Amino acid sequence: MMANPILLQKKYSRVIECFAKKQGLSLDEALDFFYHSVTYQLMREGISDMHCMSDLYLADELQIEYTEQYGKR
């Protein structure tokens, strides 16, 4: 299922902000990581309706990806 592009952009911004706060990153760092993440790809393509998950769930998924990539929390 594909989401409305405007609503999806708003979802992205909320998830990025939540991820930045949880991970202690600047918004620029969080934004850069988000747009290169698997989570973003899944949301953008509508796979498994990832865009329907809560902002907190998606921020947690990003945090897991970040930890796997950089080895820190």
N, C-alpha and C positions, 0 to 999 in steps of 0.2 A: 504494500500500500504506500502510495506516495503522499507526502504531506504538502500542504500549501507552502510555497516557497517563502512567503513573508513570515508565516508562523514558524517555519523551520529556522529562519535567521534569528528570530527572537529566542527560540529554544537554544540555539548555539550560544548566544550571548549569555544566557542565564547559566548554562552548563560551564562555560569558560570562566565566568566569575566565581562560581562555586568551587571549581577545581583550583583556581588560583588561590583562593582563601585557604582551602584544605591543605594545599601543598606548599604554601608560603612563597608563591611565585608572583612576579609582577604580571599585570594583565597582558603585556606584550609577550612575555615568556610563555604564559599559558595559551595565548592565542596561537603562537607559532607551533607549540607542541600539538595542540588540538587539531590544527589543519593538516598535520602530518601523521595523525593517529589512525589506527584501525577503527576505533570507535567512530570517528568522523566519517570514514568511508562507509561503514555499516548504516549510520544514520542517513547519510546523503542518498544512498542507494535504496533505502527503505527495507533492508534485509532484516528479517525477524522483527519487524516493527520496532526497531531500536529507538526511533524517534518518539515512540509512545511511552517509553520508560521515564521514570521520574528524573528530575534534574540531579538529585542526590545520587541516584543509582548510576547515572552516566558519569558524574564526577568521580565516583568510586572506581568505575571501569577505567577512566583516564588515569587515576592514581595508580592502579595496578599496572597499566601499561608503562607509566613513568618509572615506577619502581623496577620493573623488569628491564627497562632500557638503561636507566642510570644507577640502579642499585641503591637508591636512598629513598627515604620517606620524609 
